[in-house]
Every structure is written in structure tokens, then in C-alpha cells.
Amino acid sequence: MSSVLKSASSIVPLLDRILVQRVKAQAKTASGILLPEKNVEKLNQAKVLAVGPGFTDSNGNKVLPNVAVGETVLIPSFGGSTIKVGDDEVILFRDSEILAKINESA
């Protein structure tokens, strides 16, 4: 009963969950040498693909996620729920697990 997801857009995060895709590291050195895929280090940067609507805390206050679709974030090395989408992988984190936003204009 396993079905392969064809698109990350078919995944809709619930509550305070954030769907991200790792930014791919350069497979080429500064001098132009191509590196084998197994030697390319995984980056802890990811692009936000989808954001859940938030949740209501025990006091009845609405808690919204701190990130928005399209932002680049810093994610932990471990954790999250990895989901296979075609040949790619996306990762589902809770909002509180996201380490930081990366300001690309700075």
C-alpha cells in the first residue's frame, strides 16, 4: 500500500509543522573540479516549501509559525521526518526545531 508522492505540493503541514527541502551543496570546487556525489557534504540550510497554520496553546492564544514559504532556514543535523518525493527528499520539522532564518540580503 505504499505510494510514491510525485510532488511536495501535495503535502500540507498541520499545526506548527514546517516542510523544507535541503539546499544542495555545490558539486564543484572553486577551481572547477567536479566532486563525486558521496563526497558532497549535506548543508544544514533548507528552503521552506510549506508552513502549517499554527496551533492554539493552553491559554487559548493562537501561536503562529515563525517562518514563511520561500525563506531559507538553518535546520538541525538530525531530526525531522524525512519524506521521499520522487527522487528528492523533503523534511518535516516542528517550528520550534528550526534553528534560525538566513537573511540572504545581508
PEMO-V723028 format. One record per residue. N is the residue number from 1. RES is the residue in one small letter. D_CENTER is the distance of its C-alpha to the mean C-alpha in whole Angstrom. Layout:
BEGIN
n=N res=RES d_center=D_CENTER
n=N res=RES d_center=D_CENTER
END
This chain:
BEGIN
n=1 res=m d_center=26
n=2 res=s d_center=23
n=3 res=s d_center=22
n=4 res=v d_center=19
n=5 res=l d_center=16
n=6 res=k d_center=17
n=7 res=s d_center=14
n=8 res=a d_center=11
n=9 res=s d_center=13
n=10 res=s d_center=15
n=11 res=i d_center=12
n=12 res=v d_center=13
n=13 res=p d_center=12
n=14 res=l d_center=15
n=15 res=l d_center=16
n=16 res=d d_center=13
n=17 res=r d_center=10
n=18 res=i d_center=7
n=19 res=l d_center=5
n=20 res=v d_center=2
n=21 res=q d_center=4
n=22 res=r d_center=6
n=23 res=v d_center=9
n=24 res=k d_center=12
n=25 res=a d_center=14
n=26 res=q d_center=18
n=27 res=a d_center=20
n=28 res=k d_center=23
n=29 res=t d_center=25
n=30 res=a d_center=26
n=31 res=s d_center=30
n=32 res=g d_center=28
n=33 res=i d_center=28
n=34 res=l d_center=26
n=35 res=l d_center=24
n=36 res=p d_center=24
n=37 res=e d_center=20
n=38 res=k d_center=21
n=39 res=n d_center=22
n=40 res=v d_center=18
n=41 res=e d_center=16
n=42 res=k d_center=13
n=43 res=l d_center=11
n=44 res=n d_center=9
n=45 res=q d_center=8
n=46 res=a d_center=5
n=47 res=k d_center=6
n=48 res=v d_center=5
n=49 res=l d_center=7
n=50 res=a d_center=9
n=51 res=v d_center=10
n=52 res=g d_center=13
n=53 res=p d_center=16
n=54 res=g d_center=17
n=55 res=f d_center=19
n=56 res=t d_center=23
n=57 res=d d_center=24
n=58 res=s d_center=28
n=59 res=n d_center=29
n=60 res=g d_center=28
n=61 res=n d_center=26
n=62 res=k d_center=23
n=63 res=v d_center=20
n=64 res=l d_center=17
n=65 res=p d_center=14
n=66 res=n d_center=14
n=67 res=v d_center=11
n=68 res=a d_center=11
n=69 res=v d_center=10
n=70 res=g d_center=10
n=71 res=e d_center=10
n=72 res=t d_center=9
n=73 res=v d_center=8
n=74 res=l d_center=9
n=75 res=i d_center=7
n=76 res=p d_center=10
n=77 res=s d_center=12
n=78 res=f d_center=12
n=79 res=g d_center=11
n=80 res=g d_center=9
n=81 res=s d_center=10
n=82 res=t d_center=9
n=83 res=i d_center=11
n=84 res=k d_center=13
n=85 res=v d_center=13
n=86 res=g d_center=16
n=87 res=d d_center=16
n=88 res=d d_center=12
n=89 res=e d_center=9
n=90 res=v d_center=6
n=91 res=i d_center=5
n=92 res=l d_center=7
n=93 res=f d_center=7
n=94 res=r d_center=10
n=95 res=d d_center=11
n=96 res=s d_center=13
n=97 res=e d_center=11
n=98 res=i d_center=9
n=99 res=l d_center=11
n=100 res=a d_center=12
n=101 res=k d_center=12
n=102 res=i d_center=13
n=103 res=n d_center=16
n=104 res=e d_center=16
n=105 res=s d_center=20
n=106 res=a d_center=21
END
